[in-house]
C-alpha cells in the first residue's frame, strides 16, 4: 500500500524521539516503502535536530526516489 502513495501530510502530528508510536525513526522506516512519494509535509511536527537525524538515519540509501517536495 505504501508503495502507491504520492503525498503524505503529517502537519501537526508531534514526532518525538523515543515515542513508541510517533517517533521520527518509525516514520523513516515506513518512508522506505514509499517508492512513489512525491510530496511530504512535516510542518508542525515539532521535529528537533535530534529527530531529523533519527529520521534520516532510518532511511535506506535508495529511499524516496520520487520525492519532489518536502515541507518542514
C-alpha positions as CSV (number, residue, x, y, z in Angstrom):
1,X,0.0,0.0,0.0
2,X,2.7,2.5,0.9
3,X,4.4,2.0,-2.4
4,X,1.5,3.6,-4.3
5,X,1.2,6.8,-2.1
6,X,2.2,10.0,-3.7
7,X,1.5,12.5,-0.9
8,X,1.7,12.3,2.9
9,X,0.8,15.1,5.2
10,X,1.8,14.8,8.9
11,X,1.1,18.5,9.7
12,X,0.6,18.9,13.4
13,X,1.4,15.3,14.4
14,X,4.1,15.5,17.0
15,X,7.1,13.3,16.2
16,X,9.0,12.7,19.3
17,X,12.3,10.8,19.7
18,X,11.7,7.7,21.7
19,X,7.9,7.7,21.3
20,X,6.7,4.1,20.7
21,X,4.1,5.1,18.0
22,X,5.1,8.5,16.6
23,X,8.8,8.7,16.5
24,X,10.9,10.0,13.7
25,X,12.6,6.6,13.4
26,X,9.3,4.8,12.8
27,X,8.4,7.4,10.2
28,X,11.7,6.9,8.5
29,X,11.3,3.1,8.5
30,X,7.8,3.5,6.9
31,X,9.1,6.0,4.3
32,X,11.5,3.4,3.0
33,X,8.4,1.7,1.4
34,X,7.1,4.9,-0.2
35,X,8.7,4.5,-3.6
36,X,6.2,6.8,-5.4
37,X,6.0,9.5,-2.7
38,X,6.4,12.9,-4.4
39,X,5.2,15.3,-1.6
40,X,6.0,15.0,2.1
41,X,4.6,17.6,4.6
42,X,6.3,17.6,8.1
43,X,5.3,21.1,9.2
44,X,4.2,21.4,12.8
45,X,5.6,18.1,13.8
46,X,7.9,19.6,16.4
47,X,10.9,17.8,14.9
48,X,14.2,18.7,16.6
49,X,17.7,18.4,15.2
50,X,17.9,15.1,17.0
51,X,14.6,14.0,15.5
52,X,15.6,14.9,11.9
53,X,18.9,12.9,12.5
54,X,16.9,9.9,13.7
55,X,14.5,10.1,10.7
56,X,17.4,10.4,8.3
57,X,19.2,7.5,10.0
58,X,16.2,5.2,9.4
59,X,16.1,5.9,5.7
60,X,17.7,3.5,3.3
61,X,20.2,4.9,0.8
62,X,17.7,4.5,-2.0
63,X,14.7,5.8,-0.1
64,X,12.2,8.2,-1.6
65,X,13.4,8.1,-5.2
66,X,10.4,10.2,-6.5
67,X,10.4,12.9,-3.8
68,X,10.0,16.3,-5.3
69,X,8.8,18.4,-2.4
70,X,9.5,18.4,1.3
71,X,7.7,20.9,3.5
72,X,9.0,21.3,7.1
